[in-house]
Amino acid sequence: MSNKITLKQLAKELGLSVSTVSKALKNSYEINEKTIAKVQALAKKYNYRPNRMALSLKTNATMTIGVVIPNILNYFFSKVLLGIEEEANKRGYQIIICLSNNQYQKEAESMRLLSDGSVDGFILSIAKETQLQQHEDHFNKIIEEGYPIVMFDRVSDNVECDKVVINDFDAAYDATSFLLKQGRKKIAMITTLNDLGIGKLRTGGYRKALADNKKYAHDELIVKIHDKKDFETSINKLFEEHKDLDGVFATDNVSAITALKIAHNKGYKVPKQLSIIGFSDDKVSRMAFPSLTVVSQSAREIGKEAASMLIDRLKNPSSKNYKTTVIKTDVIFRETT
């Protein structure tokens, strides 16, 4: 047989119906494991590939999801992508990835290009520039054209669609509360997410934790970093002006590890004299010395849930019951606390 074997030819050789073979190739729960293994083994032997163009014409579906993210080098977004791809592939879908680079125009253009029939729907995290300038028309237009959207992490309350988030407020509250329970008397928050919704929620959680602790004697101490070039200068200034600082909660790990490095240079003993908590369980946090305590965002689970929600929406497009799923976060305790 040639490499261009058809579904019908596979079914004939196996003595099964075309429908059964099709479902087995998609790991359908309707087909027993023995049959799935037999079908997939033969498909692999003949290098069978589904004719996606024919499938699209027949079902009016591309079986492809467009994913638009702000930054592929960010550990969180790369782990979300892994979760999206795993769940999408499991359910017979492929993904096309576009980068907005945190720019509104790139985000809007990516969605416009893919909404020519290349994808069935979108999973996205809103670009920083889009949020700051409150651009939302391109999302609503895409939805009006019949393309469902699932937003994750950076979402808009003004767009009616399904969403997957963590509780950023509670995550920051729990991290700050842990530092307070450790007996820390002066806790600073370092943030690079100043104008984003998630940044505001994390700042709110930090403030609420301090306010709820009646024994805490200091005012809030928030260091806002707007430019990557200002990391060392801003954090060094924090230590210079607050020599009694004994706790740091950072909304990202670059800030947390910069604080750790500066603390080392200034002779602090971590965690005896100073405790530090970062945000996101990436490799850098585990390789830091001492290893960094972090809030884990469960990025892979966010990706899986986002893909599952979109595919469910594609199977039931008429439903207007949009939901927001909140993924639980945890504090992973390491050596900086």
KEKE-3310 file (N, C-alpha, C; in steps of 0.2 Angstrom, whole numbers, plus 5000, padded with zeros to 4 digits):
npx = (5004:5002:5009:4998:4987:4970:4956:4946:4952:4960:4950:4945:4955:4956:4944:4934:4922:4922:4918:4922:4936:4939:4936:4944:4956:4956:4956:4944:4932:4923:4927:4936:4951:4960:4956:4958:4972:4976:4971:4978:4991:4992:4989:5000:5010:5007:5009:4998:4989:4977:4966:4966:4960:4950:4942:4939:4931:4920:4915:4915:4924:4940:4948:4958:4966:4968:4981:4986:4999:5007:5022:5033:5045:5043:5042:5030:5020:5025:5023:5009:5006:5011:5002:4990:4993:4994:4981:4973:4978:4975:4961:4960:4964:4974:4986:4989:5002:5003:5012:5010:5019:5016:5010:4997:4993:4999:4993:4979:4981:4986:4975:4965:4971:4971:4957:4952:4946:4956:4957:4946:4943:4949:4962:4969:4980:4979:4988:4999:4999:4987:4978:4982:4978:4965:4959:4946:4938:4942:4942:4928:4923:4928:4922:4909:4909:4908:4918:4923:4931:4943:4950:4965:4974:4978:4964:4948:4935:4925:4923:4913:4916:4923:4934:4950:4958:4969:4967:4973:4973:4971:4982:4993:4989:4990:5004:5010:5004:5010:5023:5021:5017:5028:5034:5039:5043:5044:5039:5041:5034:5038:5034:5032:5021:5013:5002:4993:4979:4981:4992:4987:4977:4986:4993:4983:4980:4992:4991:4979:4983:4992:4984:4975:4983:4984:4995:5005:5016:5021:5019:5012:5024:5028:5037:5038:5042:5046:5053:5065:5078:5079:5079:5090:5094:5082:5079:5090:5090:5079:5084:5094:5087:5078:5084:5080:5072:5064:5057:5051:5040:5038:5031:5036:5049:5061:5063:5062:5074:5084:5082:5087:5100:5106:5103:5112:5124:5124:5126:5116:5108:5100:5087:5087:5088:5081:5067:5061:5049:5044:5036:5029:5033:5047:5062:5072:5069:5071:5084:5091:5102:5100:5087:5072:5057:5041:5025:5015:5008:5002:5003:5002:4990:4981:4983:4978:4964:4960:4960:4951:4939:4937:4936:4925:4916:4916:4909:4897:4891:4880:4877:4876:4881:4893:4908:4919:4934:4943:4959:4968:4981:4997:5008:5025:5036:5053:5070:5072:5063)
npy = (4994:5012:5027:5035:5030:5027:5031:5022:5011:5007:5002:4992:4982:4979:4974:4982:4994:5010:5021:5016:5014:5027:5033:5026:5030:5043:5040:5037:5036:5027:5016:5000:4997:4987:4987:5000:5000:4991:4997:5009:5004:4998:5010:5017:5009:5010:5023:5032:5047:5058:5066:5082:5093:5088:5084:5096:5102:5093:5093:5106:5111:5115:5108:5114:5125:5142:5150:5163:5172:5182:5181:5170:5166:5167:5157:5153:5155:5146:5134:5134:5133:5120:5112:5116:5110:5097:5093:5097:5089:5076:5076:5077:5088:5101:5114:5132:5143:5160:5175:5189:5198:5207:5218:5227:5229:5218:5207:5209:5208:5195:5188:5192:5187:5173:5171:5168:5156:5147:5142:5135:5141:5152:5153:5163:5175:5191:5204:5216:5229:5230:5228:5240:5250:5247:5241:5232:5229:5220:5208:5206:5207:5196:5186:5189:5185:5171:5164:5156:5161:5158:5165:5167:5169:5184:5193:5200:5208:5214:5207:5194:5178:5162:5159:5156:5157:5161:5164:5178:5188:5180:5172:5181:5186:5174:5172:5183:5182:5171:5175:5184:5176:5169:5178:5190:5207:5218:5220:5220:5223:5219:5223:5221:5222:5232:5240:5230:5219:5208:5211:5222:5214:5206:5215:5220:5209:5208:5220:5218:5207:5213:5222:5214:5209:5213:5216:5221:5234:5243:5253:5249:5244:5246:5242:5248:5242:5248:5246:5235:5238:5244:5236:5231:5244:5249:5239:5239:5251:5250:5241:5249:5260:5254:5247:5238:5229:5213:5204:5199:5200:5195:5199:5192:5181:5186:5198:5193:5185:5194:5202:5193:5191:5204:5205:5195:5201:5211:5206:5199:5186:5173:5161:5167:5180:5187:5184:5178:5177:5172:5172:5159:5143:5140:5134:5142:5147:5135:5133:5143:5150:5152:5140:5146:5150:5149:5155:5144:5143:5133:5131:5122:5115:5126:5128:5115:5115:5127:5123:5112:5118:5126:5117:5110:5121:5122:5111:5114:5127:5135:5138:5151:5152:5157:5153:5155:5148:5144:5141:5132:5139:5136:5138:5134:5128:5132:5136:5149:5154)
npz = (5000:4997:5004:5005:5011:5014:5026:5024:5018:5028:5037:5030:5029:5043:5046:5051:5055:5046:5054:5067:5066:5064:5076:5085:5081:5087:5100:5107:5120:5118:5111:5114:5123:5117:5103:5100:5101:5091:5079:5079:5078:5065:5058:5060:5055:5041:5040:5041:5038:5042:5031:5032:5026:5018:5029:5035:5025:5025:5038:5042:5050:5056:5065:5072:5084:5087:5096:5105:5113:5124:5126:5122:5128:5141:5156:5162:5152:5142:5149:5150:5136:5134:5141:5134:5122:5125:5129:5118:5108:5113:5111:5098:5091:5083:5086:5082:5085:5089:5092:5102:5107:5117:5111:5105:5091:5085:5091:5087:5073:5072:5076:5066:5055:5057:5058:5046:5043:5046:5059:5072:5084:5098:5110:5122:5130:5136:5128:5135:5131:5125:5136:5144:5135:5134:5123:5116:5105:5095:5100:5103:5090:5084:5091:5087:5074:5075:5081:5095:5110:5123:5137:5146:5162:5159:5158:5151:5159:5152:5140:5134:5137:5139:5153:5161:5176:5189:5207:5209:5219:5231:5231:5233:5245:5253:5252:5258:5270:5275:5277:5287:5297:5299:5307:5302:5302:5294:5278:5261:5245:5228:5212:5195:5187:5186:5180:5175:5176:5184:5191:5199:5207:5214:5221:5229:5237:5245:5252:5259:5267:5276:5282:5289:5299:5315:5322:5314:5311:5302:5287:5271:5259:5244:5229:5213:5198:5182:5171:5163:5165:5177:5187:5197:5202:5208:5217:5225:5230:5238:5249:5254:5259:5268:5280:5290:5284:5282:5275:5259:5246:5229:5213:5202:5197:5193:5199:5212:5213:5210:5221:5231:5227:5229:5243:5247:5244:5252:5264:5271:5280:5273:5275:5288:5292:5283:5273:5257:5244:5228:5212:5202:5198:5191:5183:5186:5199:5206:5204:5210:5223:5240:5236:5229:5237:5231:5224:5216:5200:5193:5179:5168:5171:5169:5155:5150:5155:5148:5135:5135:5139:5128:5117:5122:5121:5107:5103:5108:5102:5103:5116:5129:5141:5149:5158:5172:5176:5191:5195:5207:5217:5225:5238:5236:5247:5250:5251:5254:5264)
capx = (5000:5006:5008:4992:4981:4964:4953:4942:4957:4962:4944:4944:4960:4955:4938:4930:4918:4925:4917:4925:4943:4940:4935:4950:4962:4955:4956:4937:4930:4918:4931:4940:4959:4963:4954:4962:4979:4976:4970:4984:4997:4991:4990:5008:5014:5006:5010:4992:4988:4970:4966:4962:4956:4943:4938:4936:4925:4915:4912:4915:4929:4947:4951:4964:4965:4973:4984:4989:5002:5012:5029:5035:5051:5041:5041:5023:5017:5027:5020:5002:5006:5012:4995:4985:4994:4992:4974:4971:4980:4971:4955:4960:4965:4981:4986:4994:5004:5005:5015:5008:5025:5013:5008:4990:4992:5001:4988:4974:4983:4986:4968:4962:4974:4968:4950:4950:4945:4962:4956:4940:4942:4955:4964:4973:4981:4979:4994:5000:4997:4979:4975:4983:4974:4958:4956:4943:4934:4944:4939:4921:4922:4930:4916:4903:4910:4907:4924:4924:4937:4944:4955:4968:4978:4976:4957:4945:4929:4921:4922:4909:4919:4925:4940:4953:4962:4971:4965:4979:4972:4972:4989:4997:4987:4993:5011:5011:5002:5015:5029:5019:5017:5035:5037:5042:5040:5044:5038:5040:5031:5041:5030:5033:5014:5009:4995:4989:4974:4983:4996:4982:4975:4991:4994:4977:4981:4997:4989:4974:4986:4995:4979:4972:4987:4984:5002:5010:5017:5023:5015:5014:5030:5028:5042:5035:5047:5042:5058:5069:5085:5078:5078:5095:5094:5076:5079:5096:5087:5074:5088:5097:5082:5075:5089:5076:5068:5065:5053:5050:5036:5039:5026:5039:5055:5067:5063:5064:5081:5088:5082:5091:5107:5107:5103:5118:5130:5124:5128:5110:5108:5093:5081:5087:5087:5077:5063:5059:5044:5043:5029:5030:5038:5051:5068:5077:5068:5074:5092:5094:5105:5096:5082:5067:5050:5037:5018:5015:5002:4999:5002:5000:4983:4978:4982:4973:4958:4958:4959:4945:4934:4936:4933:4918:4912:4915:4904:4890:4892:4874:4876:4879:4882:4900:4910:4926:4937:4948:4964:4970:4988:5000:5015:5030:5041:5060:5075:5072:5058)
capy = (5000:5018:5031:5039:5025:5030:5028:5016:5005:5004:4999:4986:4978:4977:4971:4986:5000:5017:5025:5013:5016:5035:5034:5023:5035:5048:5037:5038:5031:5022:5010:4997:4998:4982:4989:5006:4998:4987:5002:5014:5001:4998:5017:5019:5005:5013:5031:5035:5054:5061:5072:5087:5098:5085:5084:5102:5103:5089:5095:5113:5112:5114:5104:5118:5130:5147:5152:5170:5173:5188:5180:5162:5164:5167:5150:5152:5154:5140:5128:5134:5130:5113:5110:5117:5105:5090:5092:5098:5083:5071:5077:5077:5095:5104:5121:5136:5148:5167:5179:5197:5202:5212:5223:5227:5228:5211:5203:5210:5206:5188:5185:5193:5182:5166:5170:5167:5149:5143:5139:5135:5146:5155:5153:5169:5179:5198:5208:5221:5236:5229:5230:5247:5255:5245:5239:5225:5228:5215:5201:5205:5206:5189:5182:5190:5181:5164:5161:5156:5163:5156:5169:5164:5173:5191:5192:5206:5207:5217:5202:5188:5172:5158:5161:5152:5161:5159:5169:5182:5191:5176:5170:5186:5186:5169:5172:5188:5180:5166:5179:5187:5170:5168:5184:5196:5214:5224:5216:5224:5220:5221:5222:5223:5221:5238:5242:5225:5217:5203:5215:5225:5209:5204:5221:5220:5203:5210:5225:5215:5203:5217:5226:5209:5207:5219:5217:5223:5241:5247:5255:5245:5246:5243:5245:5247:5243:5249:5245:5230:5241:5247:5230:5232:5251:5250:5235:5241:5257:5247:5239:5255:5265:5251:5242:5234:5225:5206:5200:5202:5196:5198:5196:5188:5178:5190:5203:5190:5183:5200:5204:5188:5193:5210:5203:5191:5206:5216:5202:5196:5178:5171:5165:5169:5187:5189:5179:5180:5173:5174:5170:5155:5138:5139:5131:5147:5147:5129:5133:5149:5148:5146:5139:5151:5149:5153:5154:5140:5145:5127:5133:5116:5114:5131:5126:5109:5118:5131:5119:5108:5123:5129:5111:5109:5126:5121:5106:5117:5134:5139:5140:5157:5151:5157:5152:5157:5143:5147:5136:5133:5140:5133:5140:5129:5131:5130:5138:5157:5155)
capz = (5000:4997:5010:5005:5013:5017:5032:5021:5017:5035:5040:5026:5031:5050:5046:5056:5051:5046:5060:5073:5065:5065:5084:5088:5080:5092:5107:5109:5126:5115:5108:5119:5122:5112:5097:5099:5100:5084:5074:5079:5076:5058:5055:5061:5050:5034:5040:5039:5040:5040:5026:5036:5021:5017:5035:5036:5020:5027:5045:5043:5056:5054:5071:5074:5088:5087:5103:5105:5119:5124:5126:5122:5132:5148:5158:5163:5145:5139:5152:5148:5130:5135:5144:5129:5116:5127:5129:5111:5104:5116:5109:5090:5088:5083:5088:5079:5090:5087:5098:5102:5110:5122:5107:5103:5084:5083:5094:5083:5067:5072:5076:5060:5050:5058:5057:5039:5042:5048:5065:5074:5090:5100:5117:5122:5136:5133:5127:5140:5128:5124:5143:5146:5131:5135:5117:5116:5100:5091:5103:5102:5083:5082:5093:5083:5068:5076:5084:5102:5113:5130:5139:5152:5165:5158:5155:5152:5162:5147:5135:5136:5134:5145:5156:5166:5180:5196:5211:5211:5226:5237:5230:5236:5252:5256:5252:5263:5277:5277:5279:5293:5302:5301:5312:5298:5304:5288:5272:5255:5239:5222:5207:5188:5184:5189:5177:5173:5181:5188:5196:5204:5212:5219:5226:5234:5242:5249:5256:5264:5272:5281:5286:5293:5304:5319:5326:5309:5313:5297:5282:5265:5256:5237:5224:5207:5193:5175:5165:5165:5167:5184:5193:5202:5205:5212:5223:5229:5234:5244:5254:5257:5263:5273:5283:5294:5280:5284:5271:5252:5241:5223:5209:5197:5200:5191:5205:5219:5213:5210:5229:5234:5225:5233:5250:5248:5243:5258:5270:5274:5280:5270:5277:5295:5293:5277:5269:5250:5240:5221:5209:5197:5199:5186:5184:5189:5206:5209:5204:5214:5230:5241:5231:5230:5239:5226:5222:5210:5196:5190:5172:5164:5172:5166:5148:5149:5156:5143:5129:5137:5139:5121:5113:5124:5118:5100:5102:5110:5101:5104:5123:5131:5148:5149:5165:5173:5180:5195:5196:5214:5218:5231:5240:5237:5252:5248:5256:5256:5269)
cpx = (5004:5005:5002:4986:4976:4961:4949:4946:4959:4956:4944:4949:4959:4949:4933:4927:4923:4924:4921:4933:4944:4940:4941:4956:4962:4955:4949:4936:4926:4921:4936:4947:4962:4962:4958:4970:4981:4976:4976:4990:4997:4992:4997:5012:5013:5007:5004:4992:4981:4971:4962:4958:4950:4939:4935:4930:4919:4911:4912:4919:4936:4951:4958:4962:4970:4975:4988:4992:5006:5019:5030:5041:5049:5039:5034:5019:5019:5024:5013:5002:5007:5005:4990:4986:4992:4985:4971:4972:4976:4964:4954:4961:4972:4980:4991:4995:5006:5008:5013:5014:5022:5011:5001:4989:4994:4996:4982:4975:4983:4979:4964:4964:4971:4961:4947:4948:4950:4961:4948:4938:4949:4956:4969:4974:4982:4986:4994:4997:4989:4976:4976:4979:4967:4955:4953:4939:4936:4942:4932:4919:4923:4924:4910:4903:4910:4913:4924:4931:4937:4950:4958:4973:4976:4969:4954:4938:4923:4920:4918:4912:4921:4932:4943:4958:4964:4968:4971:4979:4974:4979:4993:4995:4990:5000:5013:5009:5007:5021:5027:5019:5024:5038:5040:5039:5040:5044:5037:5037:5035:5037:5032:5026:5010:5002:4991:4984:4976:4988:4992:4979:4980:4993:4989:4978:4986:4995:4984:4977:4989:4990:4976:4976:4988:4991:5007:5010:5018:5018:5016:5020:5030:5033:5039:5041:5044:5047:5063:5076:5085:5078:5083:5095:5088:5076:5085:5094:5083:5078:5092:5093:5078:5079:5086:5072:5069:5061:5052:5045:5036:5034:5029:5046:5061:5068:5065:5071:5086:5088:5087:5098:5110:5108:5110:5124:5130:5125:5122:5110:5101:5092:5081:5085:5082:5073:5061:5054:5043:5037:5031:5035:5042:5058:5073:5076:5071:5081:5095:5097:5104:5090:5076:5060:5046:5029:5018:5008:4999:4997:5000:4993:4979:4977:4978:4966:4955:4956:4952:4939:4932:4933:4926:4913:4911:4910:4897:4890:4886:4873:4880:4880:4890:4902:4918:4929:4943:4953:4967:4978:4990:5006:5020:5036:5048:5064:5075:5066:5059)
cpy = (5006:5021:5034:5034:5029:5027:5022:5010:5002:5000:4992:4980:4975:4974:4975:4991:5006:5021:5022:5015:5023:5036:5032:5027:5041:5046:5038:5033:5026:5016:5007:4998:4994:4984:4995:5005:4995:4992:5006:5011:5000:5005:5019:5015:5008:5020:5034:5042:5056:5066:5078:5092:5095:5085:5090:5104:5099:5091:5102:5115:5111:5109:5107:5124:5135:5149:5158:5171:5179:5187:5173:5161:5164:5160:5149:5151:5148:5134:5128:5131:5123:5109:5110:5111:5098:5088:5092:5091:5077:5071:5078:5084:5097:5111:5125:5142:5155:5171:5187:5201:5208:5218:5222:5225:5221:5206:5203:5207:5198:5185:5186:5188:5175:5165:5170:5160:5144:5139:5139:5139:5148:5154:5159:5172:5186:5201:5214:5228:5236:5231:5237:5252:5253:5244:5232:5224:5222:5208:5201:5204:5199:5184:5182:5186:5173:5160:5161:5158:5160:5161:5166:5169:5181:5191:5199:5204:5210:5212:5196:5182:5168:5160:5156:5156:5158:5165:5173:5185:5186:5173:5174:5187:5180:5169:5177:5186:5175:5170:5182:5182:5168:5173:5189:5202:5219:5220:5221:5220:5223:5219:5225:5223:5227:5240:5236:5222:5212:5206:5219:5220:5207:5209:5221:5215:5205:5215:5222:5211:5207:5220:5221:5207:5213:5220:5220:5231:5245:5248:5250:5248:5242:5246:5243:5248:5243:5247:5240:5232:5244:5242:5231:5238:5251:5246:5236:5247:5255:5245:5245:5259:5261:5245:5237:5229:5217:5202:5203:5197:5199:5195:5193:5186:5182:5195:5199:5188:5189:5203:5199:5189:5199:5209:5200:5196:5210:5212:5199:5189:5176:5163:5167:5176:5190:5183:5182:5175:5176:5171:5166:5150:5136:5136:5136:5147:5141:5129:5138:5146:5154:5146:5143:5148:5153:5151:5150:5142:5139:5129:5128:5115:5119:5130:5120:5112:5122:5128:5115:5112:5125:5123:5110:5115:5125:5116:5108:5124:5138:5142:5147:5157:5151:5156:5154:5151:5145:5141:5137:5134:5137:5137:5134:5131:5128:5134:5145:5159:5150)
cpz = (5000:5004:5011:5006:5016:5023:5030:5020:5024:5038:5037:5028:5038:5051:5051:5051:5051:5052:5066:5072:5066:5073:5087:5087:5085:5099:5111:5115:5123:5112:5114:5117:5117:5105:5095:5097:5093:5079:5073:5077:5068:5055:5055:5056:5043:5034:5038:5042:5038:5035:5029:5032:5020:5023:5036:5031:5023:5034:5046:5049:5054:5059:5073:5078:5088:5094:5102:5112:5119:5123:5127:5127:5140:5150:5159:5157:5142:5142:5151:5141:5130:5137:5138:5124:5119:5127:5122:5107:5106:5113:5101:5087:5088:5085:5083:5084:5087:5093:5097:5104:5114:5118:5104:5095:5082:5085:5089:5076:5067:5072:5070:5055:5051:5058:5050:5037:5044:5054:5067:5080:5092:5108:5117:5129:5133:5133:5132:5137:5127:5131:5145:5142:5131:5128:5118:5110:5095:5093:5102:5094:5081:5085:5089:5076:5069:5079:5091:5105:5121:5132:5145:5155:5165:5154:5155:5154:5157:5141:5137:5133:5141:5147:5161:5169:5186:5200:5213:5217:5231:5237:5234:5243:5256:5257:5257:5270:5279:5280:5286:5299:5304:5306:5309:5300:5299:5282:5266:5249:5233:5216:5200:5184:5186:5187:5174:5178:5186:5194:5201:5209:5217:5224:5231:5239:5247:5254:5261:5269:5278:5285:5291:5299:5309:5322:5321:5310:5308:5291:5276:5262:5249:5232:5217:5201:5186:5169:5168:5168:5174:5189:5198:5205:5210:5218:5228:5233:5240:5250:5258:5261:5268:5276:5287:5290:5281:5280:5264:5249:5234:5218:5203:5200:5198:5197:5211:5219:5213:5218:5232:5233:5229:5240:5252:5249:5249:5265:5274:5274:5278:5272:5285:5296:5288:5274:5262:5247:5233:5219:5203:5198:5193:5188:5188:5197:5210:5209:5208:5220:5235:5237:5234:5232:5234:5227:5216:5206:5193:5183:5168:5165:5169:5159:5146:5150:5151:5137:5130:5136:5132:5117:5115:5121:5110:5098:5104:5109:5103:5112:5125:5138:5149:5157:5165:5178:5184:5197:5203:5213:5225:5232:5241:5241:5250:5254:5258:5261:5275)
residu = (MET:SER:ASN:LYS:ILE:THR:LEU:LYS:GLN:LEU:ALA:LYS:GLU:LEU:GLY:LEU:SER:VAL:SER:THR:VAL:SER:LYS:ALA:LEU:LYS:ASN:SER:TYR:GLU:ILE:ASN:GLU:LYS:THR:ILE:ALA:LYS:VAL:GLN:ALA:LEU:ALA:LYS:LYS:TYR:ASN:TYR:ARG:PRO:ASN:ARG:MET:ALA:LEU:SER:LEU:LYS:THR:ASN:ALA:THR:MET:THR:ILE:GLY:VAL:VAL:ILE:PRO:ASN:ILE:LEU:ASN:TYR:PHE:PHE:SER:LYS:VAL:LEU:LEU:GLY:ILE:GLU:GLU:GLU:ALA:ASN:LYS:ARG:GLY:TYR:GLN:ILE:ILE:ILE:CYS:LEU:SER:ASN:ASN:GLN:TYR:GLN:LYS:GLU:ALA:GLU:SER:MET:ARG:LEU:LEU:SER:ASP:GLY:SER:VAL:ASP:GLY:PHE:ILE:LEU:SER:ILE:ALA:LYS:GLU:THR:GLN:LEU:GLN:GLN:HIS:GLU:ASP:HIS:PHE:ASN:LYS:ILE:ILE:GLU:GLU:GLY:TYR:PRO:ILE:VAL:MET:PHE:ASP:ARG:VAL:SER:ASP:ASN:VAL:GLU:CYS:ASP:LYS:VAL:VAL:ILE:ASN:ASP:PHE:ASP:ALA:ALA:TYR:ASP:ALA:THR:SER:PHE:LEU:LEU:LYS:GLN:GLY:ARG:LYS:LYS:ILE:ALA:MET:ILE:THR:THR:LEU:ASN:ASP:LEU:GLY:ILE:GLY:LYS:LEU:ARG:THR:GLY:GLY:TYR:ARG:LYS:ALA:LEU:ALA:ASP:ASN:LYS:LYS:TYR:ALA:HIS:ASP:GLU:LEU:ILE:VAL:LYS:ILE:HIS:ASP:LYS:LYS:ASP:PHE:GLU:THR:SER:ILE:ASN:LYS:LEU:PHE:GLU:GLU:HIS:LYS:ASP:LEU:ASP:GLY:VAL:PHE:ALA:THR:ASP:ASN:VAL:SER:ALA:ILE:THR:ALA:LEU:LYS:ILE:ALA:HIS:ASN:LYS:GLY:TYR:LYS:VAL:PRO:LYS:GLN:LEU:SER:ILE:ILE:GLY:PHE:SER:ASP:ASP:LYS:VAL:SER:ARG:MET:ALA:PHE:PRO:SER:LEU:THR:VAL:VAL:SER:GLN:SER:ALA:ARG:GLU:ILE:GLY:LYS:GLU:ALA:ALA:SER:MET:LEU:ILE:ASP:ARG:LEU:LYS:ASN:PRO:SER:SER:LYS:ASN:TYR:LYS:THR:THR:VAL:ILE:LYS:THR:ASP:VAL:ILE:PHE:ARG:GLU:THR:THR)
# end
